[in-house]
Amino acid sequence: MTSKFEKDGHLVFWGDALETLRTEVATDSVDLVFVDPPYNIGKKFADFHDRWPSDEAYAKWAYKWLDECIRVLKRTGTLYVMTSTQTIPYFDIFLRNKLTILSRIVWHYDSSGVQARKYYGSMYEPILHCVKDVAHYTFNADEIKVEAKTGSQRKLIDYRKSTPTQYNTDKVPGNVWYLPRVRYRMDEYEEHPSQKPETLLERIIRASSNEGDIVLDPFAGTFTTAAVAKKLKRQSISIESQENYLKIGLRRVLHMRSYKGEDLLPPEKTYIRKNGNGKRIENEDNGDLFDASSEARLYKNNS
């Protein structure tokens, strides 16, 4: 059973992704699909445990909703899909026979600490960028340009041209994106085990859609896709199976203040540091690990 909420061009469905796609989203109706599904790595999403018996069983499940995402996508539409490094090959082989994969993107991020001791720890997540019609699709290059250090900082000259010219100062990003993950102190933080940052969705939505277009996220989670789509004047369709996360979308996208008698409030944060025994750690003179200046220095050093 699916419940529907709607306001100002933004639809929120509470229900199973596959069932809702099949019954609620029309064929050839969506301009951009962004899919960030469970990864089959054992995380707990409210009442759902992200674990299938095997990678093959997970892939078989995923192929069903991937087919539905392809069905609802317009001929000129674009699909971005993420999953774990272990299972992205299943998605890649499946999709290359149905769409054109334009880019295989690596979203690289900072480490939270020691990742591994006896192998190379994972510090990225793969994203496939696919289109239905390679001759007709949206890609707004000027909307997502980044600094080109060769021209902007190093001021190098291209002597291969008939008239030597300084290299460009900006460029379209390559397929390796360094974008920090969502941290507890960030305003956008929500209580969810795999929240994606607004910067990631902003690049994708700016590049592959236009104002007024419809953006679909069938595994909405913290509803970052819809929130960014709304900020960028797109319409959105979001599907979420867990009621705890549904409430994030109702607050964040539809600006509802209450749901079933419960006030919809952002997460209450505490900045009290404790040690392993639960004892409070007082700030030291050289700065608290969690104060704003320390966090700013951390991101500056990693950029």
C-alpha positions in Angstrom: 0.0 0.0 0.0 1.3 3.4 -1.0 0.5 6.8 0.6 0.9 10.0 -1.3 1.7 13.6 -0.2 2.0 16.5 -2.6 2.7 20.2 -2.6 3.9 22.8 -5.2 5.0 20.2 -7.8 6.7 17.9 -5.3 5.4 14.4 -4.8 6.3 12.2 -1.8 5.3 8.5 -1.7 5.5 6.3 1.3 5.7 2.7 0.0 7.8 0.1 -1.7 10.0 1.5 -4.5 9.3 -1.1 -7.0 5.5 -1.2 -6.4 5.2 2.6 -6.4 7.2 2.9 -9.6 5.0 0.4 -11.3 1.7 1.9 -10.2 2.3 5.6 -9.7 4.9 6.8 -12.2 3.9 7.1 -15.8 6.0 5.9 -18.8 8.3 8.5 -20.4 7.4 11.1 -17.7 10.7 11.8 -15.9 13.7 14.0 -17.0 16.3 12.8 -14.5 16.5 9.8 -12.2 18.9 9.6 -9.4 19.1 6.2 -7.6 21.0 5.6 -4.4 19.6 2.2 -3.3 20.6 0.0 -0.3 24.0 -1.4 -1.1 23.7 -4.9 0.3 26.5 -4.2 2.9 24.6 -4.9 6.1 23.5 -1.4 7.2 20.3 -0.9 9.2 17.8 1.6 7.7 15.2 2.0 10.4 13.2 -1.3 10.2 15.0 -2.5 7.1 18.2 -4.5 7.2 20.3 -4.0 4.0 21.4 -7.6 3.4 20.5 -10.1 0.6 21.6 -13.8 0.6 24.1 -13.1 -2.2 25.3 -10.5 -4.7 23.3 -12.3 -7.3 20.1 -12.1 -5.3 20.7 -8.4 -4.8 21.3 -7.8 -8.5 18.2 -9.7 -9.4 16.1 -7.4 -7.1 17.9 -4.3 -8.5 17.3 -5.2 -12.1 13.5 -5.0 -11.5 13.6 -1.4 -10.3 16.2 -0.4 -12.8 13.9 -1.6 -15.6 11.2 0.6 -14.1 13.5 3.6 -13.9 14.3 3.1 -17.6 10.6 2.8 -18.4 9.6 6.1 -16.7 12.6 8.0 -18.1 11.9 10.2 -21.1 13.8 9.6 -24.4 15.9 12.6 -23.6 16.3 11.7 -20.0 19.3 10.8 -17.8 19.9 8.2 -15.2 22.5 8.3 -12.4 22.8 5.2 -10.2 25.0 4.4 -7.3 25.8 1.2 -5.4 28.7 -0.5 -3.7 32.1 -1.1 -5.3 31.4 -4.9 -4.9 28.1 -4.9 -7.0 28.6 -2.0 -9.4 29.8 -4.5 -12.1 26.4 -6.1 -12.1 24.7 -2.8 -12.7 27.3 -1.8 -15.3 26.8 -4.9 -17.4 23.0 -4.8 -17.1 22.7 -1.1 -18.0 25.2 -1.1 -20.9 22.7 -3.4 -22.8 19.8 -1.0 -22.2 21.3 2.6 -22.1 24.4 4.4 -23.1 26.8 4.8 -20.1 28.5 8.1 -20.7 30.6 8.3 -17.6 31.7 6.1 -14.7 32.1 8.5 -11.9 34.1 8.1 -8.7 32.8 10.0 -5.7 35.9 10.3 -3.5 35.6 11.5 0.1 37.6 12.0 3.2 38.3 9.3 5.8 36.7 9.2 9.2 39.8 7.5 10.6 41.5 4.2 10.1 39.7 2.4 7.3 41.6 -0.8 7.1 44.9 -2.4 8.4 45.4 -5.4 6.1 44.0 -4.1 2.8 43.3 -0.8 1.0 40.2 0.7 2.6 37.4 2.0 0.4 37.2 5.8 0.2 34.9 6.2 -2.8 31.5 5.2 -4.2 30.9 4.6 -7.9 28.2 6.3 -10.0 27.0 5.4 -13.5 25.9 8.3 -15.7 23.5 6.9 -18.4 21.3 8.3 -21.1 18.6 6.8 -23.4 19.5 8.7 -26.5 23.2 9.6 -26.9 22.2 12.3 -29.5 19.6 14.0 -27.4 20.1 14.6 -23.7 20.7 17.4 -21.3 24.2 18.3 -20.1 24.6 21.9 -18.9 28.4 22.1 -18.9 28.5 25.8 -18.0 26.4 25.2 -14.9 29.0 22.9 -13.2 32.4 24.2 -14.2 35.2 24.1 -11.7 38.5 25.8 -11.4 41.2 24.6 -13.8 44.4 25.1 -11.8 46.6 24.9 -14.9 45.3 28.2 -16.1 43.9 29.9 -12.9 46.8 29.2 -10.5 49.8 28.0 -12.5 49.2 30.5 -15.4 50.7 28.1 -17.9 50.8 28.9 -21.6 49.7 26.6 -24.4 52.5 27.0 -27.0 50.9 24.5 -29.4 48.6 27.1 -30.7 49.5 29.5 -33.5 49.2 32.3 -31.0 50.4 31.1 -27.5 47.5 31.4 -25.1 47.1 30.9 -21.4 45.2 27.7 -20.5 41.5 28.1 -19.5 40.8 29.0 -15.9 37.7 26.7 -15.6 36.6 23.4 -16.9 33.9 20.7 -16.8 34.8 18.3 -13.9 36.4 15.0 -14.7 34.9 11.8 -13.5 36.7 11.8 -10.1 34.8 14.1 -7.7 36.2 15.0 -4.3 33.2 16.1 -2.2 33.1 15.7 1.6 30.5 13.5 3.2 27.8 14.9 5.4 29.1 15.6 8.9 27.3 16.0 12.2 28.0 19.7 12.4 26.6 20.5 9.0 23.2 22.2 8.7 22.0 19.6 6.2 22.7 16.6 8.6 19.9 14.2 9.2 19.8 11.0 11.1 20.4 8.4 8.4 23.3 5.9 7.9 24.1 6.9 4.3 23.1 10.5 3.7 24.5 12.0 0.5 25.7 15.6 0.4 23.8 18.4 -1.2 27.0 19.3 -3.2 26.8 15.9 -5.0 23.2 16.3 -5.9 23.5 19.9 -6.9 26.2 19.0 -9.5 24.1 16.2 -10.9 20.8 18.1 -11.0 22.4 21.3 -12.5 24.2 19.2 -15.2 21.4 16.9 -16.3 18.1 18.8 -15.9 16.6 22.2 -16.5 14.2 24.4 -14.5 10.7 22.9 -14.4 12.0 19.3 -15.1 10.9 16.3 -13.1 13.6 14.6 -10.9 12.9 11.2 -9.5 14.5 9.5 -6.5 13.0 6.0 -5.8 15.1 5.5 -2.5 14.7 9.0 -1.0 16.3 8.5 2.4 17.0 12.0 3.7 15.3 13.5 0.6 18.4 15.4 -0.4 17.6 14.9 -4.1 14.1 16.5 -3.7 15.4 19.3 -1.4 18.1 20.3 -3.9 15.7 19.9 -6.9 13.3 22.3 -5.1 16.1 24.8 -4.5 17.0 24.7 -8.2 13.4 25.1 -9.3 12.8 21.6 -10.5 9.9 19.3 -9.7 10.4 16.1 -7.8 9.1 12.6 -7.1 10.4 10.8 -4.1 9.7 7.3 -2.8 10.6 6.1 0.7 9.6 2.8 2.4 10.6 3.7 6.0 8.2 6.0 7.9 11.1 7.4 10.0 12.7 8.8 6.8 9.3 9.7 5.3 9.0 12.3 8.1 12.3 13.9 7.0 10.9 14.4 3.5 7.6 15.8 4.8 9.5 18.4 6.8 12.4 19.1 4.4 10.6 19.2 1.1 6.9 19.8 1.8 7.5 21.9 4.8 4.9 20.1 6.9 5.1 20.9 10.6 3.4 17.8 12.0 2.5 14.3 11.0 0.1 12.0 12.9 0.2 14.4 15.8 4.0 14.5 16.0 5.9 17.7 15.5 8.4 17.4 12.6 11.6 18.9 13.9 15.2 18.7 12.6 17.6 16.5 14.6 18.6 17.8 18.0 22.3 17.9 18.2 24.6 17.9 21.2 28.2 18.9 21.0 29.3 17.4 24.3 32.3 15.1 23.8 32.6 12.0 25.9 35.2 9.3 26.2 34.6 5.5 26.0 33.3 5.4 29.6 30.7 8.1 28.9 32.6 10.8 30.8 32.5 14.3 29.5 35.8 15.6 27.9 36.5 19.2 28.6 37.7 21.5 25.8 41.5 22.0 25.7 43.2 25.3 25.1 44.3 24.2 21.6 40.7 23.9 20.4 37.9 21.4 20.5 37.9 18.7 17.8 34.3 19.6 17.1 34.5 23.4 17.1 33.8 25.3 13.9 37.3 26.6 13.4 38.9 23.1 13.7 36.4 21.7 11.2 37.1 24.5 8.8 40.8 23.8 9.0 40.2 20.1 8.4 38.2 20.7 5.2 40.7 23.3 4.0 43.6 20.9 4.4 41.7 18.1 2.6 40.5 20.2 -0.3 
